[in-house]
């Protein structure tokens, strides 16, 4: 699946990632048909606004 991956302040990249797996027998899977970027996601990308860890950190 494609995912927007946070790489560090001011840096994100669209990457292929493994599909999520159900954790136990009573979980469900949903199909996402649309997404969006809100103001909070933009704030995470701006250096010093909202603390976040890059992928692999």
GIMOPE-V655159 format. One record per run of one state. SS is the DSSP state (2 for helix, 1 for strand, 0 for the rest). FROM is the first residue (numbers start at 1). LEN is the number of residues. If there is no record, write none. Layout:
((SS:FROM:LEN) (SS:FROM:LEN))
This chain:
((0:1:1) (1:2:7) (0:9:2) (1:11:6) (0:17:22) (2:39:7) (0:46:12))
